[in-house]
Every structure is written in C-alpha cells, then in structure tokens.
Amino acid sequence: MIRFAIVPLLLALSFSLCKKNETVSQNPQQADTSSQAPDGTTTAGSPGVPRVAASPKITKPVVDQTAQTIIFCYHLLVDKVRYPGTEITPAAFEAQMKELKDRGITVISMQDLLAWKRGEKNIPPRCAVITFDDGYKSQYEVAWPILKKYGYPFTMFIYTEGVRGGALGGGGAITWEQLADMRDNGVDIEAHSATHQDLREGHTITLASPGGKKTRTKLTGPQYEQWVQNEVVGSKQLLEQRLGIKVNCFAVPFGNYNEHVKELARSAGYEAMFTVYGQPITFTSAMDSIGRYAIEANKPKVFEDAVKMIGAPTSGGVAVAEVGAKDLATQPADGETVRTALPLIKANLSGIGQIEPGSVQMRLSGLGVVPASYDQKSGTLSYQVTQKLRDKSCSVFVSAKSEGKKVEAHWTFGIEQAVAGATKSPPAAPKK
C-alpha cells in the first residue's frame, strides 16, 4: 500500500517543480539574480546556485570625427609620357610618395578608411589613401616596388575585361597571376566595372563580339539593364571568384554616374563608390560619391593642391557636416547630363540653417573658386558659367558656415560630348 501511495506523491512533486520552472521562464525579471565571482562563489541571489556570467557589452570606440583624408588616383607609370591625361613618370610618382612622408601625411589603407567611416577605428588627423585604376602591368612592375619602399598600402581598382586574356586586355595589361601575387601580399583589390565605359543609360558604348568585332551602339530598356548589371555586379563577382576575395568598393569609370548606377552599386553589396573629382573626405562624406584626386602629368598642381588642403592638422577643429545634393535642389541635378558647356549652376541653401553670407563659396572642377552670387533672402547660390567647360563632366563643390559649423556639399553633372569645349580622351586601355 505504501508503494502505491508514493506514486501520486512523486507525480505531485514533479508537477509542482514544472510549474515553478515555467513561472521563472515566463518572468525573466523575477529569475535568479545571483552573480558568480571569479573564484566560482555566488555573490547574490539564491545561495549556492551558480549562474552564467553575462556577456560583456561591446561598444564602438569613440573616433575622431574631425579627421580628414584625401584619396589619390593614378593610372600608368611610364618613362616617356605620351598620354599626359593618364600617365606619370616613375620619378615623379616616387617624388610624390616621398613628399607625403616629408610632410608627415600618413598613408592608410582603404579598409582602414571605411572602418573609420563606420565608427569602428580611428585614423590619423591628416592622412591619405593611394589608389590605381584599370590594371596596368606598370602598376605591378613599377609602382608596387616604390610603394613597398615607403611601406604604403594601396588599392587597385580593376576593370575585369582589361586584365590580360580579357576582351580588352592587351600587352600592357596586368595578369590574374600578378593580381593574385598582390592579393597575397596585402594589396586591396576592388572593382572598376567590366569594360570601363559610361554606365548611364542611353550613352554610346562599344560591344565586342566573340570574334573580336566591335560595334558602337546605345542600349536602352532590358538590353541596357542586362549590360549594366554585368558591369556593376558581374565584375564584382568575377573578381571575388577568381581571387577569392571580398570586394566592397566600386570606382565609377570616368566619374560618370546617376542615381540608378548608385542604386545598382548599393544592391550589389558595395560599401563605397568612388569618382575622380577630389575633395577632402570627412566623417560625414557620402559613401556613394567619394571623390579622388586624379594625378596626371599635364596637371602637376593637382597633387600640390590636394596636399595643401590636408596639410594642417584638423583634430580638434571645426566639424564638417556633409549635405546631400538632393537637399539643395541643385541645378543641374547630381548625375544629370546637360547640352551646354555654359550652364547655369544653382543650389538652394535655405534648408540647412542660418548661413553666414561671407562664408559661402563655390568651386568647379577645372576652374577652382568661381564668383557665385548668394541671395540671402531666398537662400539661393548661383553661378552662370562664362568660360566654356572643357571636360565631359563637371563637379561642383559648395561650402558655407551655418551656426558655427562648416557645411559642405558636392555633386557632379555631365556635359554632352558634342558641346564640350574639347573632348578629353578616356584613359588609354591596357591593350595599347
């Protein structure tokens, strides 16, 4: 009889314990609050009941948001310059690398720059990033040894059909084996499209057939979408597959882009998109239009001007707020193509706070500071271009002071090739 009486008692105890556990799990705030000291003893809560220590809270480091950097863009290194728009001599290149060192400007990696932009790590208050576009063998054979000498990291932006063996890869092209060697030695390799052409819909492009025949055409609709997907997405995938890397940066060919190209880059998983219209990069600079200073033999002042802009320490200085071009109702709009080389350029600054009138400034790529007019009542900044713009694209930089803070904005618009004052030759392809 005793045996049969014990069974209901055990069932009752088991049910009671289940209800207690259920109550604790449903009310976590009423659960055991004991903590365990390093020696294993409990410090609070139910005596003798051990408790798993809570995971330490991970916090991001506080980064210097007043730091700034500049990004240089190089192409070909040759002993004898024939195409000054894309070439520079090895001696001139090494002299510039030495000047960065002599001026105390630290060269950082692209990935360190992006980590700073994410708020994950600090960068020096004045620093620079070095990049190379296209993929020439002189970048492997000539530039890399110089950069090794100074211990400088750098980034290669590669257009995949320009690699040796591709449709556009000639004798001057870098090879996949050379890229792999660079990868294995810590060089950052990123995407620069598949065929290095204007990515905006409706622009004339060159298509190469398997037999080598080339045709010039304008793609629209589904045909364009298929082509541009390969340029933006396909090039990224090919680099990742061939080299076993993660590609998170995209350099736009010629700096020509629009909102659709930006959206494709974002959807493809690029963290940052780069142009060739240089300006100091701040903590708040937009990630989808980061400007680089294109270094060319026929424009020696570009390097000097860039170094001067970053030449003074900025830590502890006035923070810079970056304003999007959309917020300024710019004319022409960012990414728009105009049919005149003498456009009227406008921006509405009324939405960014009280502007100090004497602080407003406009700069144009190729022209520098221009005498723009600022209407304080309407908040409109305008400039009628009087000197014919000679490039296929123009970048506009606007800066002002508002409530003690420096405000900056920049945008780029295109100019139809037929009306530009002079057609600037695109970078020479590696095949030449």
N, C-alpha and C positions, 0 to 999 in steps of 0.2 A: 504493500500500500504506500509506503514511504517513497519507493521508486516512482510510482505513478504521480505522486504529489509534487515531486521535484520538477517534472517536465513542464507543467504550467508556470511554475515559478521562474524557470530559466527563460521561457518564452516572454514572460512579462518583463524581465530584466533587459532582454535583448531589444524589445520594443521601446523600452524607456531610453536606452542608450542611443538608438537610431533617431528618436525624436530630438534628443539633446544635440546630436551632431547636425541634424537638419536645421535646428534653430541657429546654431553658430554659423553655418554656411549661408543662411539667408540673412543674417545680421552681422556682416563682417566687422562693423564698428564695435560690436559687443564681444568680438573674439578675443582670445588671449593676447594681451599687450606686453607680455614679458619680452625682454631682450636679453641676449646672451653676451657676456663679457668674453674677451679673447681667451680666457682660461677655461671656458665652457660652462661657467656657472650662470644661473639666471639672475637678472638684475631687477626684474619687476614681474607682475602678473602672478600666475599660479606657481607656487614654489615647486622647484624640481622639474618643471615641464620645459624642455628645451624648445627653442624657437629659431627658425631660419632667419638670419640677419637680412634686413632689407638691402637691395642693391644700391650702391652709391649713385647719387644723382649726377648725371653727366651734363656739364654746362659748357657752352662755347666760350672760347677765350674772347676777351674784350680787345678788338682790333683797333688800330689807329685809322679812323675814318678820314683823317686829313691827309694821309699819304697819297702820293700820285705816282704814276708811271707813264712812260712813253714806250711805244712799240715801233720798231724799225722793220721795214720790209725791203729785202734785197732779192735780186734775180741772178743775173750772170756775172761771173768774175772772169775777166779776160785781160790779157796783156795789152792788146790793141783794141781800143774801143771803136766799134763801127756803128753800133746802135745805142747812142747815149741815153735813150729813154728807158733802157732796161739793163745797161751794163755799167760796171765799175771795175777799175783795175785792182788786182790783189794788194798792191802797195797802198792805194787809197783806202781800201777796206781795213787793212791792218792798222793804218794810222787812226782811223775812226775808233777801232776797238781799243787802241792804246789811249786815246783821248778820254774815253769813258772811264778807264781806270785812273788816269791822271786827275780827272775832275771829281773822283770819288763817287761816281754813279754806279751803283751795284747792278749787275745783270742778274735777273732772276728768271726762273723757268715759267713757261706759260701756265703749267698746272699750279704753281705757287700763286700766280696772279688770280686764277679762278678760285683757289681756296680762300684767298683774301676777300674776293668779291662775295663769297658765300659766308663770310664772317668766321671762318674756321682757323685762320692763322694770320699773323702779321707779315707785312713786307717792309723793307726799309722805307723811310720817308721820301727818298728820291731814288728811283731805280728805273731800269729799262728792260725790255724784252726784245729779243732778236728773232726774226722770222725770215724764212726764204720761201719764195713762191715757185711753183711749176714743177721743178725736179730736173735740174741740170747736173751733169756729172761733175762740173766745176765746183758745185756746192759740196760734193763728196771729196773731190781730189784737192781742192784749193782752200775753200772756206773752212772746212772742218778742222784741218791741221792748225789753222790760225786760231780758231776758237778753242781748241784743246790747249794751245799755248797759254791762253789767258784764263782757262778754266771756266769759260762761259757756256751755260746751257742755251739751247736754241730749239726752234720749232721748224719743221719742214711742212709746207702746205703743198700737197701733191695732186695734180690732175692725172687721173689714172690712165687715160689713153695716151698720155705723154711719156709714160715710163717705157723704157726700151722693150720692144716687142709689141707695143700697143699701136693703134692706128696712126698716132701722131708722134710716136717715139723714134726719132732718128739717131744719128751718130752722137749727138751731143747730149742724149738723154741719160738719166740715171737708170740703173738696173734694179730689179727686185732684190737681187743679191746684195747690192750696195745699201739699199734701204734696210734690209734685214741686219746688216752689219751695224748700221747706225742705231737701229732699234735696240740691238743687244748691248750697245754702249750708252744707253740712256737718252738718245735723241728722241724728242717728241715728234711724232708723225701724225699729221691731220689732213683733212680733205679740202680740195680746191676744185671740185666738180669732176666730170668725166672728160669733157672735151674743151674746157676753157673758152666758153662763149657767153654772150649776153643771155641771161636766163629769163628775161622778161618776155611774155607772150607777144607775138607779132613782130619781133625783131628778126632780121635775116640771119640765118645760121648755115653752117656748112655740114652736110651729111656725107659720110664716107661709106661707100658700098664695100662688100667683101672683096671685090675685085680691085679695089683701090680707086675707083672712080668717085669724084667728089661733085656734089651738086649743091647750089645755094638756093635756099628756099625760106619761106616764112610758115611756121607751124601755128595752127590755132586749134581750139577745141580739144577733143580726145587725143589727137596726134601730139599736140603740144604737151598735154598732161603726161602722156607716156614718156616723152622725151625728157622733160624736166625732172620727172621722178627718177630717171636713171642718172641724171646729172647730180642731183642733190642726195638722193637716197642710195642709188646704186654704187656711186663712187665710195661712199662710206662703207657699205657692205663689202665691197671688193677689197679695200684696204684692211678691214678687220679680218677677212677670211685669209688673204694672202700673207699677212704679217702677224696674225694672232694678237691684235692689239684692240684697245678701246678707243674709238675716235669720237671726240666730243667738241671739236671746233671745226668751223667751216669758213673759209675765206672766199668771198664772192669774186668771181672773175671781173676785172676792170672796175670793181666797186659798184657795179650796176645791179640794183635790186628794187623790189617793190614789196608791198605787204604780202602778196601771195608767196613770193620767194621766202620771206621771213617765216611765214606760217609753215611752209614745207620743211624748213630747217628745224623749227621747233618740234614738229610732228616726228621728224626723223630721229630726234633724240640729241641734237646738238645743244650744248650748253651755251655756246657763244658763237656769234657770227661777226666776221671782220671785213672791213673795207680798206681802201688805201688813202683815206683822207685823214691825215694825222691831227691829233689833239691830245693833250694830257688826259690820261684815264683816271677818273676819280672813283671813289667808293660807290657813288650813285649813278655812274655812267650806264646807259642802256646796254644790255648784253647782246642785243641783236643788230648793233651797228657800231662796233668798236673800231675806231679809226687807227690807222698805222701810217707812219711817215715813209713814203716810198723814196728810197735813196737812188738817185740817178746821176750819171756823170755830167749831164747838162744842167743840173740844178744843185750845185755844191752847197748853196745856202740852206737847203732843207735840213741837212744834218745839224748845222750850226744853230739854226733857229730852234730846232727841237731840243737840243742840249741846253740852250739858254732858258727855254720855258720850264725845264725841270731842274735848272741849275741851283736853285736856292732851296734849302730845307723847308718843308711845308708842315712838319709836325708841330702842332700847337697853333697853327694858323687858322684862318677863317675857313670853315667847312664850306664845300661847294655842293649846291643842290642841282641835280640834272633834271631838266624839264623836257618831256616828250614833245616832239614836233606837232603831234595831234592836238595837244593842249594849247598851241599857239595859233591854230588855224593858218598855217603857213601857206604862202603863195610864192612859187609853185609848191605843191604838196610834196612830202617825202616820197621819193620813188617815181614821181611824175616825169614825163618827157615833154619838153616844150619845143615849139617850132621856131623859136627865135633865139639868136645869140645875144640879144639885148633885152632880157626880160625885166619886168618889174618884180622886185622881191619884197615881200611883206611878212610881218609877224605881229600878232596881237598879244601884247604883254599884260593886258588888263587883268587876267585871271591869276597872276602869280604874286599879287600883293602890291604894296606901295613901292613904286620904283623911284630910285634916286636918279633924276633926269641926266645929270652929268656922267653917270656911270654906264650908260647904255652904249654898247659897241657892236658893230657887225663886221665880220671878216669873211672874205670869199677866197676859196682855194684858187691859187694862181694870181690873185690880186692883193691879198692882205687886207688891212683895215680900209674900209670904204666910208665915205661921208654920208651915212644914212641919216634920215630925219626921224625924230621921235616926237609924236604928238602926245603930250602928257594927258590931255583931256580924254582922248579915245584909247590911249594905250597902244597906238599903232606905230610900229617901226617900219620904215620903208626905204627902199633904195632903187632908183632907176639905173640899171646898168648902162653906162655910156661907152665903155671900152669892150669891144666885142669879145665874148668868151670863146676861147680857142679850143677847149677840151670837150669831149663828148659828155662829160659830167661836171657838175659844179657842186661843191659842198659849202654850206652856209653855216657860220658859227656866230651865235648871238650870246652876249653876256651882259649882265647888269647886277646892281646891288639892290636888294629888297630887304628892308627891316634888318640891316646889318649882316645879311647873308649874301654871298655871291651866288648868282643863278646863271646857269649855262644851258644852252640848247644847240643842237646842230641837226641838220638834215641835208639830204643830197637829192638833186634832181638831174635828169638827163637832158641833153640837147641833141636834136636830130642831126645826124652826121652831115646831112646835106647843107645845113645852115650854119654849122660851126665855122669859126674863122679859119681854122686849119684842122685837119684830121690828124689826131695823134695815133701813131701806129701802135697796135697792140703788142704786148710782149712777144718777142721772137720765140717761136715754138722750138722745142729741143731738136726737132728734126733738121733744122737749118744748120 
